């Protein structure tokens, strides 16, 4: 069984990143003899948001010019999500959250081999439940949901631990040309931008695996 490293540059406030995660899982099911070694890397679509977040209505007004225009933009996302069993509930979101601390949570989860589960739980909390994923208490509770020590996480969140690491990873992603997410980096060599269809991802992963196999022989 061949293993291919897949790094997903993502922001947990990006609905297309959640769609991309589901499509990658579907792509995995199309692969023959290839396992995926998935790692999540941080990106911030809006690093200017305050720690406490910004009221959703205000954020949408600034970004789209009003709720009605935002709804037009989100209609395609909702339809795409429904086809993937993602029941986006944008109306439940009260705050657009700063995701820096959510990325710290994903970073710590990797140390316990729970990174994929943490990313999934954060997506669920934000897009399906409308939770404020910039809030320390919320983040600690979400870590507990997947088996991490929520008290320890809460203590860490009250420090600056891993902030520099996350910011450096974001800067590195920007340096290599990542301007939007999701971005899938295959075998640390090839990048695929956007939430591509499962077949497209599977084909690219298969080509990457074939090339790696050839290089090794």
C-alpha positions in Angstrom: 0.0 0.0 0.0 1.5 3.3 -1.1 1.1 6.4 1.1 0.8 9.9 -0.4 1.1 13.0 1.9 -1.7 15.4 1.3 -1.4 18.8 3.0 -4.7 20.9 3.0 -4.2 24.6 3.4 -7.5 25.7 4.8 -9.4 28.2 6.9 -12.2 26.8 9.1 -14.4 29.8 8.4 -14.3 28.9 4.6 -17.3 26.8 3.5 -15.5 25.6 0.4 -12.8 24.1 2.6 -15.4 22.0 4.3 -16.7 21.0 0.9 -13.1 20.2 -0.2 -12.6 18.0 2.9 -15.7 15.9 2.0 -14.6 15.7 -1.7 -11.1 14.5 -0.7 -12.7 11.8 1.4 -14.8 10.7 -1.6 -11.6 10.8 -3.7 -9.9 8.5 -1.2 -12.6 5.9 -1.9 -11.8 6.0 -5.6 -8.1 5.2 -5.1 -6.6 1.8 -5.6 -3.7 0.8 -3.4 -3.0 4.4 -2.2 -3.5 5.6 1.3 -3.6 9.3 2.2 -1.4 10.9 4.9 -3.5 14.0 5.5 -2.2 17.1 7.3 -3.9 20.4 7.8 -2.1 23.8 7.3 -3.5 27.1 8.4 -4.7 30.1 6.3 -6.8 33.1 7.4 -9.2 34.6 5.0 -9.6 37.6 7.3 -6.9 37.9 10.0 -8.2 41.4 10.8 -11.3 40.1 12.6 -11.2 40.8 16.4 -10.6 37.9 18.8 -14.3 38.1 19.9 -15.4 38.0 16.2 -17.6 40.4 14.4 -21.4 40.3 14.3 -22.3 38.3 11.2 -24.7 40.9 9.7 -22.0 43.5 10.0 -19.4 41.3 8.4 -21.7 40.3 5.5 -22.6 43.9 4.9 -19.0 44.8 4.6 -18.0 41.8 2.4 -21.0 41.5 0.1 -22.9 44.8 0.6 -25.8 43.2 2.5 -27.5 40.0 3.5 -29.4 39.6 0.3 -26.3 39.7 -1.8 -24.6 37.3 0.6 -27.5 34.9 0.3 -27.1 34.9 -3.5 -23.4 34.0 -3.0 -24.2 31.3 -0.5 -27.0 29.6 -2.5 -24.5 27.7 -4.6 -22.6 26.7 -1.5 -25.8 25.4 0.2 -26.7 23.4 -2.9 -23.2 21.9 -3.2 -23.2 21.1 0.5 -26.6 19.4 0.4 -25.3 17.0 -2.3 -22.4 16.1 0.1 -24.6 15.7 3.2 -23.4 19.0 4.6 -26.5 20.9 5.8 -25.0 24.4 5.9 -26.9 26.5 8.4 -25.6 30.0 7.7 -28.5 31.7 9.5 -27.3 30.2 12.8 -23.9 32.0 12.6 -24.0 35.0 14.8 -20.4 35.9 14.7 -17.7 35.8 12.0 -14.8 34.4 14.0 -11.1 35.1 14.0 -9.7 31.6 13.3 -6.2 32.0 14.7 -6.9 30.1 17.9 -8.9 27.5 16.0 -5.8 26.9 13.9 -3.8 26.5 17.2 -6.3 23.9 18.2 -5.7 22.0 14.9 -1.9 22.3 15.5 -2.2 20.7 19.0 -4.5 18.0 17.7 -1.9 16.9 15.3 0.4 16.0 18.2 -2.3 13.5 19.3 -3.0 12.3 15.8 -6.4 13.9 16.0 -6.0 16.7 13.4 -8.5 15.5 10.9 -11.1 14.9 13.6 -10.4 18.4 15.0 -10.9 20.1 11.6 -14.1 18.2 11.1 -15.5 19.2 14.5 -14.6 22.9 14.0 -16.3 22.9 10.6 -19.4 21.3 12.1 -19.5 23.7 15.0 -19.2 26.8 12.8 -21.3 25.9 9.8 -23.9 23.5 11.2 -24.3 24.8 14.8 -23.4 28.4 14.5 -20.9 28.4 17.3 -18.3 31.1 17.8 -15.1 29.3 17.1 -13.0 32.3 18.2 -14.2 31.8 21.8 -11.8 30.0 24.2 -14.5 28.2 26.1 -16.1 27.0 22.9 -12.8 25.8 21.4 -11.8 23.9 24.6 -15.2 22.2 24.6 -14.8 21.2 21.0 -11.4 19.7 21.7 -13.0 17.6 24.5 -15.6 16.4 22.0 -12.8 14.5 20.1 -11.0 13.2 23.2 -8.5 15.9 24.0 -8.0 17.3 27.5 -10.3 20.3 27.4 -8.9 21.8 30.6 -5.3 21.6 29.3 -6.4 23.2 26.0 -8.2 26.0 27.8 -5.0 26.7 29.7 -3.0 26.8 26.5 -5.5 29.1 24.8 -4.9 31.6 27.6 -1.2 31.8 26.5 0.5 32.7 23.2 1.7 29.2 22.8 1.9 28.2 19.1 0.7 31.5 17.8 4.1 32.2 16.1 4.0 28.7 14.6 0.6 29.2 13.0 1.5 32.7 11.8 4.7 31.3 10.2 2.8 28.5 8.5 0.3 31.1 7.1 3.2 33.2 5.8 4.8 30.2 4.2 1.6 29.3 2.4 1.4 32.9 1.1 5.0 32.8 0.1 4.5 29.7 -2.2 1.6 31.4 -3.9 -1.5 30.3 -2.0 -4.0 33.1 -2.3 -7.2 31.2 -1.8 -8.3 28.0 0.0 -8.7 25.1 0.0 -5.3 24.3 -1.6 -4.3 20.6 -1.7 -0.5 20.0 -1.8 0.2 16.5 -3.0 3.5 14.7 -2.2 5.0 18.1 -1.2 5.3 18.8 -4.9 2.1 19.7 -6.6 -0.7 22.1 -5.6 -4.4 21.9 -6.6 -6.4 25.0 -5.9 -10.1 24.9 -5.0 -12.6 22.4 -3.9 -12.2 20.2 -6.9 -14.4 17.2 -7.8 -13.5 13.9 -6.2 -12.6 12.4 -9.6 -10.2 15.3 -10.3 -8.5 14.9 -6.9 -8.2 11.1 -7.3 -6.7 11.5 -10.7 -4.1 14.0 -9.5 -3.2 11.8 -6.4 -2.9 8.7 -8.7 -0.5 10.6 -11.0 1.5 11.8 -8.0 1.8 8.3 -6.6 2.8 6.9 -10.0 5.6 9.5 -10.3 6.8 8.9 -6.7 6.9 5.1 -7.5 8.9 5.8 -10.6 11.3 8.0 -8.8 11.8 5.3 -6.1 12.6 2.6 -8.6 
